[in-house]
Amino acid sequence: MPQPADPRGDVPRAPSPVARRLALAGFVFVLSTWAGPSLAQPQFEGDAHRTTPAGYAALTWSDGEFTEFELQRATTEVFLEPFVIYRGPDRGTFVSGLDDGIYHYRVRGRADGGWSSWSKPITLEVEHWSRARALGLMSLGAVVFILTAALIVVGHLRRDEDIR
């Protein structure tokens, strides 16, 4: 008994966009595992999650066999729009002027003309002191200044009385 004809015909269909992306990801993975020994990743020193109330922080990392480093910052964990904030031979840098928010950093190193893979990211959370706390500390500083100035004036006046 003959088979009924396929209503779609015998025309092969193109793979879906998802299937193409999966195939490309698999191809890249296979190439990266067969490419030979890879460079070790530089690693950040210190905690993976840091908090600062002042908007600045020192970031340092291990150097391994690298001659150059690249440090990126992003506001998302997946580094959709990374910003290069340092490129050079130093094993650390100082970041400052940060507004309130959460920042993610990653670093990679270069040796023998090739870049390593990215380090595990670290998170820096910036939460500046509240205005009330800042004004309170400034007021306390003003009181200490006034008391110190008054003590100097009183001491000077007493010294002048002792001289006479």
N, C-alpha and C positions, 0 to 999 in steps of 0.2 A: 504494500500500500504506500503510495507516494506521500511524502511529508508536505504539510501545507507551507506555502511560501511565507517567509518572514515579512510582516507588513512594513518593517523599517528598511527592508532591502538588505543587500550585502555590503553596504558602505560602512567601513570602519569609522567609529566615532573617535574624536580627539579626546585625550584625557582631560579631566576637569582641572581647573586651576589649583584646587587643593591637592590633587594627586601629583601635579607637576611640582608643587612646592615641597611635598613630602619626598619625592624622588630626588630633587636637588639637595635637600637637607641630608638625605642618606648618602648621596654621592660625596658631599663635602665632608661628612663624618668619616667615611671610609678613606678618603684621601688624607685627612688629617691624622688618622691613626696609622696609616702606612707610610707617612712621609719621613719616618725615621725619628730619632730622638728629638724631642722638643725642648726648648729652653724652660728652665724652672721659672715659676712666677715670682715676682717680688711680693713680699707680704708686708702689710702694715704692722707697725709695732703698736701695742696698746690695745685697748678695748675696741670691739667692732661697733659699738654704739656709744657715742660721746655726747655730752650735753654741755653747753657753755652759756652763761648769762651775759657775756660781754661781746659776742659777735666775732671772736677770733679764736684761732687754735693753731697749734703746731702739729704738722703731720710728718711722720717719719716712716721709713720702710727699709726692709733688708735689701742689701745690694747684690748678693750673689756674684755672678761673673759679668754683670752688666756695665756698660760704659755710658749709657744714656738712659734717661727715664722720661716717661710721659704721664702726667697726672691729669685726670679728667674729673669734672664736677657735673652733676646732673640733679634735677629736682625730682626725678622718678627713679625707682629702683632698677628699671630695665634700661636706663640710659638712652631714652628715645632721642633727646636733643643734648648730647654731651658738649661740654665746653672745655677746651684744653686750657688749664691754668698754669701749667709748668711743663717745660721741656728742657732738660739739661742733665749734667752729671751728678748733681747733689742728691744725697739720700734723704732729703726732706725739704719741706717748705713751710712757710707761715702764711695762713690765709686770714684775712681780716676784712672788716667793713661789711660783714654779713647781716642782713636783715633777719627778723624772726622767720623761722621756717625750718624745714628739714632738707639737708643737703647730703648727697651721696657722692663718694669719691672712689676712684679705682686708679691703679697704676700698672704700667707695664714697662719692661726693660728691653733694651736693644743690646745685642752682642753679635759680633761677626756678621753684621749687616742685616740681621733678622730681628723682628720683634717677638717677644714672648707673648703668651696669652695674658689676658687681664687678670689682675689679682682679685681676690674676693673683696667685694666693696665694703666700705665702712660707712656709717651714718653719723652725721654731725647735726645735732638738734640745737638750734639757737633760740633761746627764749630770754630776751633781755629783762632786766629787773623792771618791776612796775614803776610807774611815775611816783606813786605814793612812797615807795621804798627809797627811791632816789632823792626825793625832796626831804624825807626824814633824815637820811644820812647827811645830806647837805646842811640841814638845820643843825644837826648834832655837831658837824664840823664848824659851823659859825659860832655856836656856843663855846666850843673848846678854844677857838681863836680869840673871842672876846675875853674869856677868862684868862688866857695866857697873856694877852696885851695888858689887862688890868693888873695882873700880878707883876709884870715888868714895871709898869708905872709906879705902883705902890712900893716896890723894892727900890726903885730909883729915888723916890721921895724920901724914904726912910734913910737911905744912904746919905742924902744931902743933909738930913737932920743930924746924923751921927757926926758928920764932918764939922758942923758948926759948933 
